[in-house]
Amino acid sequence: MPRMHASSALHGLLQELIALARQLGLRVRIERGPFRGGYCIKQGHELVVLNRAHPPEVHIALLAEALRNRPLEAIYIKPALRRALEEAWARGATTPAEVLHVDLE
């Protein structure tokens, strides 16, 4: 698969996950800084913060983890998106090093 196509597919998947998270009431922010990213509650609002420096694979893993215990059965999710969520949950990786299979230390 050409890199541009794979990158485009990842970007599309990421955008769909962001839309799904927002549909379920989560705020999603992409920021810069020295942080891992993930789910948190800030001032009573559920939030998923993604680090702009991380690749889409990490963002996808963090969003999937934030959506893990949400009531997804009641809403329509494209089969490819649902499959991507299930694969991310099966991997269980939520840190950049785990997702990318590298030692970042």
MDTraj code that builds the backbone (N, CA, C; nanometers):
import mdtraj as md
import numpy as np

residues = "MET PRO ARG MET HIS ALA SER SER ALA LEU HIS GLY LEU LEU GLN GLU LEU ILE ALA LEU ALA ARG GLN LEU GLY LEU ARG VAL ARG ILE GLU ARG GLY PRO PHE ARG GLY GLY TYR CYS ILE LYS GLN GLY HIS GLU LEU VAL VAL LEU ASN ARG ALA HIS PRO PRO GLU VAL HIS ILE ALA LEU LEU ALA GLU ALA LEU ARG ASN ARG PRO LEU GLU ALA ILE TYR ILE LYS PRO ALA LEU ARG ARG ALA LEU GLU GLU ALA TRP ALA ARG GLY ALA THR THR PRO ALA GLU VAL LEU HIS VAL ASP LEU GLU".split()
xyz = np.array([
    [0.0856, -0.1179, 0.0000],
    [0.0000, 0.0000, 0.0000],
    [0.0899, 0.1239, 0.0000],
    [0.0730, 0.2170, -0.0945],
    [0.1556, 0.3370, -0.0972],
    [0.1390, 0.4174, 0.0310],
    [0.2482, 0.4796, 0.0739],
    [0.2478, 0.5548, 0.1992],
    [0.1422, 0.6646, 0.1994],
    [0.1278, 0.7373, 0.0900],
    [0.0302, 0.8451, 0.0857],
    [-0.1105, 0.7907, 0.1100],
    [-0.1408, 0.6756, 0.0505],
    [-0.2727, 0.6160, 0.0682],
    [-0.2934, 0.5732, 0.2130],
    [-0.1927, 0.5099, 0.2724],
    [-0.2029, 0.4663, 0.4122],
    [-0.2194, 0.5868, 0.5032],
    [-0.1428, 0.6905, 0.4783],
    [-0.1514, 0.8118, 0.5591],
    [-0.2888, 0.8757, 0.5449],
    [-0.3400, 0.8782, 0.4236],
    [-0.4724, 0.9340, 0.3984],
    [-0.5800, 0.8525, 0.4697],
    [-0.5657, 0.7204, 0.4667],
    [-0.6621, 0.6332, 0.5339],
    [-0.6581, 0.6550, 0.6845],
    [-0.5381, 0.6683, 0.7418],
    [-0.5257, 0.6941, 0.8857],
    [-0.5875, 0.8280, 0.9223],
    [-0.5625, 0.9287, 0.8402],
    [-0.6190, 1.0609, 0.8665],
    [-0.7717, 1.0552, 0.8623],
    [-0.8266, 0.9841, 0.7650],
    [-0.9722, 0.9700, 0.7558],
    [-1.0295, 0.8979, 0.8760],
    [-0.9636, 0.7904, 0.9179],
    [-1.0068, 0.7161, 1.0362],
    [-1.0016, 0.8049, 1.1596],
    [-0.8946, 0.8812, 1.1737],
    [-0.8812, 0.9723, 1.2875],
    [-0.9948, 1.0743, 1.2890],
    [-1.0269, 1.1314, 1.1742],
    [-1.1347, 1.2301, 1.1678],
    [-1.2692, 1.1675, 1.2056],
    [-1.2920, 1.0440, 1.1624],
    [-1.4171, 0.9754, 1.1981],
    [-1.4233, 0.9462, 1.3478],
    [-1.3106, 0.9088, 1.4075],
    [-1.3080, 0.8836, 1.5521],
    [-1.3316, 1.0121, 1.6311],
    [-1.2739, 1.1214, 1.5854],
    [-1.2965, 1.2506, 1.6512],
    [-1.4444, 1.2863, 1.6434],
    [-1.5053, 1.2685, 1.5275],
    [-1.6482, 1.2982, 1.5121],
    [-1.7325, 1.2094, 1.6030],
    [-1.6978, 1.0811, 1.6130],
    [-1.7708, 0.9888, 1.6996],
    [-1.7572, 1.0305, 1.8459],
    [-1.6367, 1.0640, 1.8873],
    [-1.6151, 1.1077, 2.0256],
    [-1.6996, 1.2311, 2.0561],
    [-1.7024, 1.3248, 1.9646],
    [-1.7828, 1.4466, 1.9851],
    [-1.9317, 1.4140, 1.9876],
    [-1.9742, 1.3216, 1.9029],
    [-2.1146, 1.2795, 1.9013],
    [-2.1544, 1.2213, 2.0370],
    [-2.0594, 1.1579, 2.1039],
    [-2.0851, 1.0968, 2.2340],
    [-2.0593, 1.1924, 2.3506],
    [-2.0371, 1.3199, 2.3200],
    [-2.0255, 1.4204, 2.4255],
    [-1.8857, 1.4508, 2.4742],
    [-1.7845, 1.3937, 2.4110],
    [-1.6471, 1.4234, 2.4501],
    [-1.5963, 1.5439, 2.3720],
    [-1.5218, 1.6275, 2.4385],
    [-1.4512, 1.7341, 2.3680],
    [-1.3163, 1.6781, 2.3259],
    [-1.2716, 1.7122, 2.2067],
    [-1.1425, 1.6645, 2.1570],
    [-1.0585, 1.7861, 2.1212],
    [-0.9383, 1.7907, 2.1798],
    [-0.8458, 1.9009, 2.1511],
    [-0.7119, 1.8438, 2.1086],
    [-0.6511, 1.9072, 2.0094],
    [-0.5172, 1.8694, 1.9649],
    [-0.4259, 1.9858, 2.0006],
    [-0.3319, 1.9599, 2.0905],
    [-0.2463, 2.0646, 2.1463],
    [-0.0991, 2.0267, 2.1327],
    [-0.0138, 2.1250, 2.1549],
    [0.1312, 2.1027, 2.1606],
    [0.1740, 2.1012, 2.3064],
    [0.2797, 2.0271, 2.3354],
    [0.3331, 2.0294, 2.4709],
    [0.3951, 1.8978, 2.5119],
    [0.4549, 1.8966, 2.6302],
    [0.5222, 1.7762, 2.6806],
    [0.4263, 1.6849, 2.7566],
    [0.3301, 1.6271, 2.6872],
    [0.2326, 1.5401, 2.7520],
    [0.2019, 1.4218, 2.6608],
    [0.1526, 1.3146, 2.7219],
    [0.1191, 1.1920, 2.6493],
    [-0.0134, 1.2056, 2.5769],
    [-0.1113, 1.2661, 2.6422],
    [-0.2453, 1.2772, 2.5868],
    [-0.3360, 1.1716, 2.6449],
    [-0.4650, 1.1882, 2.6215],
    [-0.5627, 1.0920, 2.6686],
    [-0.6867, 1.1586, 2.7235],
    [-0.7671, 1.0785, 2.7926],
    [-0.8959, 1.1204, 2.8470],
    [-0.8765, 1.1879, 2.9820],
    [-0.9539, 1.2933, 3.0064],
    [-0.9554, 1.3564, 3.1380],
    [-1.0873, 1.4319, 3.1535],
    [-1.1123, 1.4765, 3.2749],
    [-1.2273, 1.5624, 3.3023],
    [-1.1720, 1.6949, 3.3513],
    [-1.2070, 1.8026, 3.2815],
    [-1.1586, 1.9356, 3.3170],
    [-1.2788, 2.0273, 3.3324],
    [-1.2917, 2.0846, 3.4497],
    [-1.4015, 2.1760, 3.4809],
    [-1.5366, 2.1137, 3.4457],
    [-1.5505, 1.9859, 3.4775],
    [-1.6766, 1.9160, 3.4559],
    [-1.7009, 1.8679, 3.3138],
    [-1.6075, 1.8924, 3.2235],
    [-1.6227, 1.8507, 3.0837],
    [-1.5302, 1.7333, 3.0543],
    [-1.5865, 1.6304, 2.9894],
    [-1.5041, 1.5174, 2.9472],
    [-1.4248, 1.5588, 2.8237],
    [-1.2971, 1.5280, 2.8265],
    [-1.2061, 1.5802, 2.7260],
    [-1.1056, 1.4726, 2.6853],
    [-1.0742, 1.4686, 2.5574],
    [-0.9630, 1.3873, 2.5091],
    [-0.8638, 1.4851, 2.4483],
    [-0.7431, 1.4865, 2.5044],
    [-0.6385, 1.5762, 2.4555],
    [-0.5374, 1.4925, 2.3784],
    [-0.5088, 1.5351, 2.2568],
    [-0.4140, 1.4658, 2.1701],
    [-0.2931, 1.5556, 2.1482],
    [-0.1750, 1.4982, 2.1557],
    [-0.0519, 1.5738, 2.1366],
    [-0.0233, 1.5857, 1.9874],
    [-0.0153, 1.7093, 1.9412],
    [0.0071, 1.7362, 1.7987],
    [0.1355, 1.6701, 1.7465],
    [0.2335, 1.6489, 1.8349],
    [0.3614, 1.5904, 1.7935],
    [0.3522, 1.4400, 1.7677],
    [0.2468, 1.3758, 1.8163],
    [0.2328, 1.2314, 1.7984],
    [0.1671, 1.1990, 1.6647],
    [0.1988, 1.0845, 1.6080],
    [0.1400, 1.0445, 1.4797],
    [-0.0055, 1.0001, 1.4949],
    [-0.0776, 0.9890, 1.3841],
    [-0.2187, 0.9493, 1.3891],
    [-0.2427, 0.8168, 1.4606],
    [-0.1488, 0.7235, 1.4505],
    [-0.1661, 0.5943, 1.5173],
    [-0.1856, 0.6114, 1.6676],
    [-0.1116, 0.7034, 1.7268],
    [-0.1231, 0.7291, 1.8710],
    [-0.2567, 0.7957, 1.9010],
    [-0.2954, 0.8931, 1.8206],
    [-0.4243, 0.9604, 1.8402],
    [-0.5387, 0.8599, 1.8323],
    [-0.5314, 0.7702, 1.7348],
    [-0.6360, 0.6690, 1.7175],
    [-0.6438, 0.5791, 1.8403],
    [-0.5287, 0.5356, 1.8917],
    [-0.5268, 0.4493, 2.0102],
    [-0.5853, 0.5207, 2.1318],
    [-0.5516, 0.6478, 2.1501],
    [-0.6026, 0.7230, 2.2649],
    [-0.7529, 0.7469, 2.2536],
    [-0.8004, 0.7783, 2.1351],
    [-0.9444, 0.7966, 2.1161],
    [-1.0191, 0.6650, 2.1363],
    [-0.9636, 0.5563, 2.0851],
    [-1.0275, 0.4256, 2.1033],
    [-1.0387, 0.3927, 2.2513],
    [-0.9344, 0.4193, 2.3271],
    [-0.9380, 0.3912, 2.4704],
    [-1.0430, 0.4778, 2.5393],
    [-1.0540, 0.6037, 2.4994],
    [-1.1541, 0.6930, 2.5590],
    [-1.2960, 0.6473, 2.5267],
    [-1.3134, 0.5787, 2.4145],
    [-1.4458, 0.5327, 2.3720],
    [-1.4783, 0.3913, 2.4196],
    [-1.3829, 0.3252, 2.4810],
    [-1.3969, 0.1829, 2.5170],
    [-1.5241, 0.1522, 2.5954],
    [-1.5573, 0.2296, 2.6951],
    [-1.6720, 0.1993, 2.7819],
    [-1.7945, 0.2857, 2.7523],
    [-1.7998, 0.3400, 2.6338],
    [-1.9145, 0.4216, 2.5926],
    [-2.0235, 0.3317, 2.5355],
    [-2.1489, 0.3772, 2.5399],
    [-2.2604, 0.2974, 2.4854],
    [-2.2639, 0.3034, 2.3323],
    [-2.1778, 0.2269, 2.2686],
    [-2.1658, 0.2315, 2.1226],
    [-2.2679, 0.1443, 2.0511],
    [-2.3338, 0.0542, 2.1243],
    [-2.4293, -0.0365, 2.0609],
    [-2.5517, 0.0383, 2.0083],
    [-2.5848, 0.1498, 2.0705],
    [-2.7082, 0.2215, 2.0382],
    [-2.6948, 0.3144, 1.9175],
    [-2.5733, 0.3329, 1.8662],
    [-2.5568, 0.4247, 1.7536],
    [-2.4917, 0.3520, 1.6359],
    [-2.5201, 0.4026, 1.5163],
    [-2.4607, 0.3427, 1.3974],
    [-2.3157, 0.3879, 1.3862],
    [-2.2281, 0.2914, 1.3688],
    [-2.0868, 0.3177, 1.3426],
    [-2.0508, 0.2368, 1.2186],
    [-1.9866, 0.3011, 1.1218],
    [-1.9461, 0.2300, 1.0009],
    [-1.8693, 0.1038, 1.0395],
    [-1.8923, -0.0054, 0.9676],
    [-1.8232, -0.1307, 1.0007],
    [-1.6705, -0.1169, 1.0069],
    [-1.6109, -0.0427, 0.9152],
    [-1.4648, -0.0262, 0.9164],
    [-1.4191, 0.0479, 1.0421],
    [-1.4970, 0.1454, 1.0855],
    [-1.4629, 0.2207, 1.2062],
    [-1.4788, 0.1326, 1.3296],
    [-1.5859, 0.0559, 1.3348],
    [-1.6070, -0.0354, 1.4480],
    [-1.4942, -0.1395, 1.4535],
    [-1.4534, -0.1893, 1.3376],
    [-1.3432, -0.2862, 1.3309],
    [-1.2133, -0.2240, 1.3826],
    [-1.1879, -0.0988, 1.3442],
    [-1.0672, -0.0296, 1.3904],
    [-1.0694, -0.0122, 1.5420],
    [-1.1867, 0.0204, 1.5972],
    [-1.1990, 0.0326, 1.7428],
    [-1.1710, -0.1011, 1.8104],
    [-1.2312, -0.2065, 1.7601],
    [-1.2127, -0.3390, 1.8200],
    [-1.0671, -0.3837, 1.8129],
    [-0.9999, -0.3535, 1.7023],
    [-0.8581, -0.3885, 1.6891],
    [-0.7735, -0.3095, 1.7884],
    [-0.8034, -0.1811, 1.8046],
    [-0.7296, -0.0985, 1.9008],
    [-0.7522, -0.1489, 2.0424],
    [-0.8752, -0.1869, 2.0742],
    [-0.9045, -0.2389, 2.2082],
    [-0.8310, -0.3701, 2.2316],
    [-0.8236, -0.4545, 2.1304],
    [-0.7546, -0.5832, 2.1443],
    [-0.6051, -0.5632, 2.1686],
    [-0.5461, -0.4626, 2.1023],
    [-0.4036, -0.4333, 2.1228],
    [-0.3799, -0.3767, 2.2616],
    [-0.4716, -0.2907, 2.3072],
    [-0.4600, -0.2331, 2.4404],
    [-0.3492, -0.1308, 2.4567],
    [-0.2807, -0.0928, 2.3518],
    [-0.1718, 0.0039, 2.3616],
    [-0.2262, 0.1456, 2.3710],
    [-0.1770, 0.2211, 2.4686],
    [-0.2238, 0.3593, 2.4822],
    [-0.1107, 0.4594, 2.4992],
    [0.0140, 0.4143, 2.5027],
    [0.1245, 0.5095, 2.5097],
    [0.1913, 0.5150, 2.3731],
    [0.2558, 0.6265, 2.3406],
    [0.3227, 0.6347, 2.2107],
    [0.4206, 0.5198, 2.1882],
    [0.4974, 0.4829, 2.2895],
    [0.5948, 0.3748, 2.2734],
    [0.5261, 0.2420, 2.2439],
    [0.4146, 0.2140, 2.3116],
    [0.3422, 0.0887, 2.2878],
    [0.2815, 0.0859, 2.1481],
    [0.2225, 0.1966, 2.1077],
    [0.1567, 0.2019, 1.9771],
    [0.2588, 0.1885, 1.8649],
    [0.3703, 0.2572, 1.8789],
    [0.4706, 0.2590, 1.7730],
    [0.5728, 0.1467, 1.7856],
    [0.5665, 0.0695, 1.8952],
    [0.6586, -0.0417, 1.9191],
    [0.8041, 0.0047, 1.9220],
    [0.8297, 0.1178, 1.9870],
    [0.9666, 0.1688, 1.9996],
    [0.9917, 0.2090, 2.1441],
    [1.1189, 0.2209, 2.1777],
    [1.1578, 0.2681, 2.3098],
    [1.1847, 0.4175, 2.2980],
    [1.0994, 0.4983, 2.3585],
    [1.1135, 0.6436, 2.3488],
    [1.2041, 0.7003, 2.4574],
    [1.2538, 0.6168, 2.5443],
    [1.3389, 0.6637, 2.6549],
    [1.4801, 0.6859, 2.6067],
])
top = md.Topology()
chain = top.add_chain()
for i, resn in enumerate(residues, 1):
    res = top.add_residue(resn, chain, resSeq=i)
    for name in ("N", "CA", "C"):
        top.add_atom(name, md.element.get_by_symbol(name[0]), res)
traj = md.Trajectory(xyz[None], top)
